[in-house]
């Protein structure tokens, strides 16, 4: 029983990280139809800058951890906004060019991170409480899982409230439906779309900091590795559906954890099989709109 509980909490914690990465992907594609293969860069940059800030303020203090989250979110937001303004904004509805540009940006950024921080992983520590465990139904659950779940829940709530309750959220949704009409009303849709990228960057930056604590290290390839699972989550959940991304994130992470433990380390294979089943039976995803 304790093993199952531990796998459940570990899976949900990993799912929280997947959601923070996948939510930005889902939001950007679902609202703007942009394939952003550089999204993992936002995560890696947030993780590295968060690591640097925490190291200087005290990696084992809550002040250092809180500052790393803030800096990670800001770094992801700034890089995402610049990416949209300088590169992607010129390529709307040109999907081949989007793929080429964002893939190139991702490769160039990884090479830059290699040059600055080196290719070896940087092992990190956090506040002592996060390094300890809490007993839940006989299982000793690492406390950093609870932090990841809490942050992901707050991000999901914030995104939903932003899209449904704010003026810019309504502008974004209206711009997706009929960009020409919204522009004719004198509303700058470009600013709203940049904001979507910025929000995705914030979520990815937070995910980068939390992922570095979950795995215990940060490296230039961390973002690209998680990006693969984020794309899988986005497709399974349904492009553009935040609820679908949340459900699929937990589903994929739990499947991965249980298959790794009970099926001889076949977690990644099980996830790919699930992706194939969803694509064959429901191509629009679990919560996506049917064509």
C-alpha positions as CSV (number, residue, x, y, z in Angstrom):
1,X,0.0,0.0,0.0
2,X,2.8,2.4,0.9
3,X,4.5,1.8,-2.4
4,X,1.3,2.7,-4.3
5,X,0.8,5.9,-2.3
6,X,4.4,6.9,-2.9
7,X,4.0,6.3,-6.7
8,X,0.7,8.2,-6.7
9,X,2.2,11.3,-5.1
10,X,5.4,11.1,-7.1
11,X,3.4,10.7,-10.3
12,X,1.2,13.7,-9.5
13,X,4.2,15.8,-8.6
14,X,5.8,14.9,-11.9
15,X,2.5,15.6,-13.6
16,X,2.5,19.0,-12.1
17,X,5.8,19.8,-13.7
18,X,4.6,18.4,-17.1
19,X,1.6,20.6,-16.8
20,X,3.6,23.8,-16.2
21,X,5.5,23.1,-19.4
22,X,2.5,21.7,-21.4
23,X,0.1,24.5,-20.4
24,X,2.1,27.1,-22.2
25,X,2.4,24.9,-25.3
26,X,-1.3,24.2,-25.3
27,X,-2.3,27.8,-24.7
28,X,0.1,29.1,-27.5
29,X,-1.1,26.6,-30.1
30,X,-4.7,26.5,-29.1
31,X,-5.1,30.2,-29.1
32,X,-2.6,31.3,-31.7
33,X,-1.9,28.2,-33.8
34,X,1.9,28.5,-33.3
35,X,4.2,25.5,-33.1
36,X,6.8,26.6,-30.6
37,X,9.7,24.1,-30.5
38,X,11.8,26.5,-28.5
39,X,9.5,26.3,-25.5
40,X,11.9,24.1,-23.6
41,X,14.4,26.9,-23.7
42,X,12.2,29.0,-21.5
43,X,12.3,26.2,-19.0
44,X,16.1,25.8,-19.1
45,X,16.8,29.5,-18.8
46,X,14.4,29.8,-15.9
47,X,16.1,26.9,-14.2
48,X,19.6,28.1,-14.7
49,X,18.9,31.7,-13.6
50,X,16.9,30.5,-10.6
51,X,19.8,28.3,-9.7
52,X,22.3,31.2,-9.9
53,X,20.1,33.5,-7.7
54,X,19.4,30.8,-5.1
55,X,23.2,30.0,-4.9
56,X,23.9,33.7,-4.1
57,X,21.1,34.2,-1.7
58,X,21.4,30.9,0.0
59,X,20.1,27.7,-1.7
60,X,19.0,26.2,1.6
61,X,16.9,29.2,2.6
62,X,13.3,29.9,1.7
63,X,14.3,33.3,0.6
64,X,16.7,31.8,-2.0
65,X,14.0,29.4,-3.1
66,X,11.3,32.0,-3.4
67,X,13.7,34.3,-5.3
68,X,14.6,31.5,-7.7
69,X,10.9,31.0,-8.5
70,X,10.5,34.7,-9.1
71,X,13.6,35.0,-11.3
72,X,12.8,31.8,-13.2
73,X,9.3,33.1,-14.0
74,X,10.6,36.5,-15.0
75,X,13.3,35.0,-17.2
76,X,10.8,32.7,-18.9
77,X,8.4,35.6,-19.5
78,X,11.0,37.9,-20.9
79,X,12.6,35.4,-23.3
80,X,9.1,34.2,-24.4
81,X,8.0,37.8,-25.1
82,X,11.1,38.6,-27.1
83,X,10.7,35.4,-29.1
84,X,7.2,36.3,-30.0
85,X,8.0,39.9,-30.9
86,X,11.2,39.4,-32.8
87,X,10.6,36.0,-34.5
88,X,7.2,34.4,-34.3
89,X,5.1,37.6,-34.9
90,X,6.2,37.6,-38.5
91,X,5.3,34.0,-39.0
92,X,1.7,33.6,-38.1
93,X,-0.1,31.0,-40.3
94,X,3.3,30.0,-41.7
95,X,3.7,26.7,-39.9
96,X,6.8,25.4,-41.7
97,X,8.7,28.6,-41.0
98,X,7.6,28.5,-37.4
99,X,9.0,25.0,-36.9
100,X,12.3,25.9,-38.6
101,X,12.8,29.1,-36.6
102,X,11.8,27.7,-33.2
103,X,13.8,24.5,-33.7
104,X,16.8,26.6,-34.7
105,X,16.4,28.9,-31.7
106,X,16.2,25.8,-29.4
107,X,19.4,24.4,-30.7
108,X,21.2,27.7,-30.6
109,X,20.1,28.3,-27.0
110,X,21.2,24.9,-25.8
111,X,24.6,25.5,-27.4
112,X,24.7,28.9,-25.6
113,X,23.9,27.3,-22.3
114,X,26.6,24.7,-22.9
115,X,29.1,27.6,-23.3
116,X,28.0,29.5,-20.2
117,X,27.2,26.7,-17.7
118,X,29.0,23.7,-19.3
119,X,27.6,20.4,-20.4
120,X,27.7,18.7,-17.0
121,X,24.6,18.8,-14.7
122,X,24.6,21.3,-11.8
123,X,23.4,19.6,-8.7
124,X,21.2,21.7,-6.5
125,X,19.8,21.8,-3.0
126,X,16.8,23.6,-1.5
127,X,15.3,24.4,1.9
128,X,15.8,21.6,4.3
129,X,12.1,21.0,4.6
130,X,11.9,20.3,0.8
131,X,14.7,17.7,1.2
132,X,12.7,15.8,3.9
133,X,9.6,13.6,3.6
134,X,6.1,13.5,5.1
135,X,4.4,10.3,6.1
136,X,1.1,9.8,4.1
137,X,-0.7,6.5,4.7
138,X,2.6,4.8,5.5
139,X,4.5,6.2,2.6
140,X,7.3,8.8,3.0
141,X,6.5,11.3,0.3
142,X,9.3,13.9,-0.6
143,X,8.0,17.4,0.4
144,X,9.1,19.0,-2.9
145,X,6.3,17.1,-4.6
146,X,3.7,19.0,-2.6
147,X,5.3,22.3,-3.6
148,X,5.2,21.4,-7.3
149,X,1.5,20.4,-7.0
150,X,0.6,23.6,-5.2
151,X,2.4,25.8,-7.8
152,X,0.8,24.0,-10.7
153,X,-2.6,24.3,-9.2
154,X,-2.2,28.0,-8.7
155,X,-1.0,28.4,-12.3
156,X,-4.0,26.5,-13.7
157,X,-6.4,28.6,-11.6
158,X,-4.6,31.9,-12.6
159,X,-4.7,31.0,-16.4
160,X,-8.4,30.1,-16.3
161,X,-9.4,33.3,-14.4
162,X,-7.3,35.4,-16.8
163,X,-8.9,34.0,-19.9
164,X,-12.4,34.1,-18.5
165,X,-12.5,37.1,-16.3
166,X,-10.2,39.7,-17.7
167,X,-10.4,42.2,-20.6
168,X,-7.2,40.9,-22.2
169,X,-8.4,37.3,-21.8
170,X,-11.6,38.1,-23.8
171,X,-9.6,40.0,-26.4
172,X,-7.3,37.0,-26.9
173,X,-10.2,34.6,-27.4
174,X,-12.0,37.1,-29.7
175,X,-8.8,37.6,-31.7
176,X,-8.5,33.9,-32.2
177,X,-12.0,33.6,-33.6
178,X,-11.9,36.7,-35.8
179,X,-8.6,38.7,-35.8
180,X,-9.6,41.1,-38.6
181,X,-12.8,42.1,-36.8
182,X,-11.0,42.8,-33.5
183,X,-8.3,44.8,-35.3
184,X,-11.0,46.8,-37.0
185,X,-12.4,47.8,-33.6
186,X,-9.1,49.4,-32.8
187,X,-7.8,46.8,-30.5
188,X,-4.1,45.8,-30.8
189,X,-4.3,42.0,-31.1
190,X,-0.5,41.8,-31.3
191,X,-0.1,42.9,-27.8
192,X,-2.6,40.4,-26.6
193,X,-0.8,37.6,-28.4
194,X,2.5,38.6,-27.0
195,X,0.9,38.3,-23.6
196,X,-0.1,34.7,-24.3
197,X,3.5,33.9,-25.1
198,X,4.6,35.7,-21.9
199,X,2.2,33.7,-19.8
200,X,3.4,30.5,-21.3
201,X,7.0,31.6,-20.5
202,X,6.1,32.3,-16.9
203,X,4.7,28.8,-16.5
204,X,7.7,27.2,-18.2
205,X,10.1,29.2,-16.0
206,X,8.4,28.1,-12.9
207,X,8.4,24.5,-14.2
208,X,12.2,24.8,-14.8
209,X,12.9,25.7,-11.2
210,X,10.6,23.1,-9.8
211,X,11.9,20.4,-12.2
212,X,15.5,21.1,-11.1
213,X,14.4,20.4,-7.5
214,X,12.4,17.3,-8.5
215,X,15.3,15.8,-10.4
216,X,18.0,17.3,-8.2
217,X,20.0,19.0,-11.0
218,X,19.8,21.5,-13.9
219,X,21.4,21.0,-17.3
220,X,21.2,22.6,-20.7
221,X,19.1,19.7,-22.0
222,X,16.6,19.6,-19.2
223,X,14.1,21.7,-21.0
224,X,14.4,19.8,-24.3
225,X,13.9,16.5,-22.5
226,X,10.7,17.7,-20.7
227,X,9.5,19.3,-23.9
228,X,9.1,15.9,-25.5
229,X,6.7,14.8,-22.7
230,X,5.0,18.2,-22.8
231,X,4.2,17.7,-26.5
232,X,2.8,14.3,-25.7
233,X,0.7,15.7,-22.9
234,X,-0.6,18.5,-25.1
235,X,-1.7,16.1,-27.9
236,X,-3.3,13.6,-25.5
237,X,-5.1,16.3,-23.5
238,X,-6.3,18.2,-26.6
239,X,-4.7,21.2,-28.3
240,X,-5.8,24.4,-26.6
241,X,-7.5,22.8,-23.6
242,X,-5.9,23.7,-20.2
243,X,-8.2,21.2,-18.5
244,X,-7.1,18.5,-20.9
245,X,-3.5,19.4,-20.4
246,X,-3.9,19.1,-16.6
247,X,-5.6,15.7,-16.8
248,X,-3.2,14.4,-19.4
249,X,-0.2,15.5,-17.4
250,X,-1.3,13.5,-14.4
251,X,-2.3,10.6,-16.5
252,X,1.0,10.4,-18.4
253,X,3.1,10.9,-15.2
254,X,1.2,8.2,-13.3
255,X,1.4,5.8,-16.1
256,X,5.2,6.4,-16.4
257,X,5.8,5.9,-12.7
258,X,3.7,2.7,-12.3
259,X,5.1,1.2,-15.5
260,X,8.7,2.0,-14.5
261,X,8.1,0.3,-11.1
262,X,5.9,-2.7,-12.0
263,X,6.8,-3.3,-15.7
264,X,10.6,-3.3,-15.6
265,X,11.3,0.3,-16.4
266,X,9.0,0.6,-19.5
267,X,7.4,3.9,-18.5
268,X,8.4,5.8,-21.6
269,X,7.2,3.0,-23.8
270,X,3.9,2.9,-22.0
271,X,3.5,6.7,-22.6
272,X,4.2,6.3,-26.3
273,X,1.6,3.4,-26.5
274,X,-0.9,5.7,-24.8
275,X,-0.2,8.4,-27.3
276,X,-0.7,6.0,-30.2
277,X,-4.0,4.8,-28.8
278,X,-5.3,8.4,-28.4
279,X,-4.2,9.4,-31.9
280,X,-5.9,6.3,-33.4
281,X,-9.2,6.5,-31.4
282,X,-9.5,10.3,-30.7
283,X,-7.1,12.4,-32.7
284,X,-8.5,15.6,-31.2
285,X,-7.3,14.5,-27.7
286,X,-9.3,13.8,-24.6
287,X,-10.7,17.3,-24.1
288,X,-10.1,18.7,-27.6
289,X,-12.8,19.7,-30.0
290,X,-13.7,17.1,-32.6
291,X,-13.2,18.3,-36.2
